Amino acid sequence: MDDNDLKKVLVNDEEQYSLWPDYLTVPAGWTDTGVSGSKDECLAYVKDVWTDMRPLSLRLQMDGNPAESR
């Protein structure tokens, strides 16, 4: 595998996930989860952890916690 093929998994404050090229700097608003590897490995991780596609603020609002939503 070429180093340019390596990906890392990022997450934002809304608990949304994204794959990012491993060699690039993490963009503002995103945090590196520490998971990296092939695209398939990263997608498998995201599939396991991102079980609710709604943004965090929407989940909090729908759960009746508007004070905690952003």
N, C-alpha and C positions, 0 to 999 in steps of 0.2 A: 504494500500500500504506500503510495506517495504521501509525503507529509502534507501536501496540499489537500489530500482527501480526508484528513482527520477533522473531525467536528468536535465541538463542545456544546454542552447543554446549558442554556441560559434561562433565567427566570426573572420576571419583573415584579413590581410591587402588587400587581393584580393577580399574581400567581399564574401567569400565562407563560408557557414554555416556548423556546425557540432553539433551533440548531444554528450554530455559528461556526465559520471556519476557525480552526484551532489557532492558526497563525495570526489572526487579527485581534486587535485590542477590543475588549468588551465595550460596547457602546453605552453611553449615559442612560441611566434608567434600568439597566439590566445587571444581573449578578451571575457570576459563574457558579454553577452548582457543584463543580469539581468532577463532573462526569464528562469523559471524552473518549473518543474511539471512532469506529467507522460510522457511517450514516445509519446503517441498520442497528448497530449497538445503541446508538443514541436514541433512535426512534423507539426501540424496545423499552428503554428506560422511561422515556416520556409517556409511552402508552401505559406503563405501570403506575406512574405517579400523578399524571394529569387526568384524573377520573371525572372531574366536573369542569366542563368547558366554560362555564360562566365566570366572568371576572369576579374577583374577591368582593369588590364593593357591591355588586349586584347580589351575590350570595348573602352577604350580611343584611342588605336591605330586605331581601325576600324572606330571610329568617327572622325578621322583626327586630333587627339591631341597627336602626338607622343612625344612631349616635356613633356607632363604630365605623360606618361606611365613610368613604373618602369623598 
